[in-house]
């Protein structure tokens, strides 16, 4: 997890649409965070926690490359931020 985004590597069975799974994950996690950290015992009707969009891609043969990127994303983001300072 990063401060402004989350990377996940998940396997979705073909019978489920990606949008259904992402919607479920976003919905359940937002409700949980609102209950635990929002000190409220009810759902937040009409409010948003996650951004509307998401990016999804297939992995295939590159699964290990993707796993390594996710494991080291913080260091990679810091490296890219440092490179941007010199522009």
C-alpha positions in Angstrom: 0.0 0.0 0.0 1.1 3.5 -0.8 -0.2 6.8 0.5 -2.3 7.4 -2.6 -2.8 4.0 -4.3 -2.9 0.2 -3.7 -1.4 -2.6 -5.9 -3.0 -6.0 -5.6 -2.3 -9.2 -7.5 -5.4 -11.3 -7.3 -6.9 -14.2 -9.2 -10.5 -13.8 -10.3 -12.4 -16.8 -11.5 -13.9 -16.3 -15.0 -17.5 -16.4 -13.7 -16.9 -13.0 -12.0 -16.5 -9.7 -13.8 -13.4 -7.7 -12.8 -15.7 -4.7 -12.0 -17.8 -6.8 -9.6 -14.7 -7.9 -7.7 -13.2 -4.5 -7.5 -16.5 -3.0 -6.5 -16.9 -5.6 -3.7 -13.3 -5.0 -2.4 -13.7 -1.2 -2.5 -17.1 -1.4 -0.8 -16.2 -3.8 2.0 -12.9 -2.2 2.7 -14.4 1.3 2.8 -17.1 0.2 5.3 -14.5 -1.5 7.5 -12.3 1.5 7.6 -15.2 3.8 8.3 -16.2 1.6 11.2 -12.7 1.1 12.7 -11.1 4.5 12.1 -14.1 6.7 11.6 -15.5 5.8 15.0 -18.9 5.2 13.5 -21.0 2.2 13.8 -23.0 2.7 10.6 -22.2 2.9 6.9 -21.4 6.3 5.3 -24.3 6.8 2.9 -23.4 9.1 -0.1 -19.8 9.4 0.8 -16.7 8.1 -1.0 -13.5 6.6 0.3 -11.9 5.2 -2.9 -11.6 7.0 -6.2 -14.1 6.0 -8.9 -11.7 4.3 -11.3 -9.2 1.5 -11.2 -6.7 -0.2 -13.5 -6.7 -3.9 -14.2 -4.5 -6.0 -16.4 -3.8 -9.6 -17.1 -0.5 -11.1 -15.8 0.1 -14.4 -17.7 3.8 -15.3 -18.0 5.0 -12.2 -16.2 3.5 -13.0 -12.8 6.8 -13.1 -11.0 7.8 -9.7 -12.5 4.6 -8.2 -11.2 5.0 -9.8 -7.8 8.5 -8.3 -7.5 7.3 -4.9 -8.6 4.5 -4.9 -6.0 6.9 -6.1 -3.2 9.3 -3.3 -4.1 6.9 -0.6 -5.2 7.8 1.8 -2.4 11.5 1.8 -3.3 10.7 2.1 -7.0 8.4 5.1 -6.4 11.1 6.8 -4.2 13.7 6.2 -7.0 11.4 7.7 -9.6 10.7 10.7 -7.3 14.5 11.2 -6.9 15.0 11.2 -10.7 12.2 13.8 -11.2 14.1 16.2 -8.9 16.8 16.5 -11.6 14.4 17.6 -14.4 
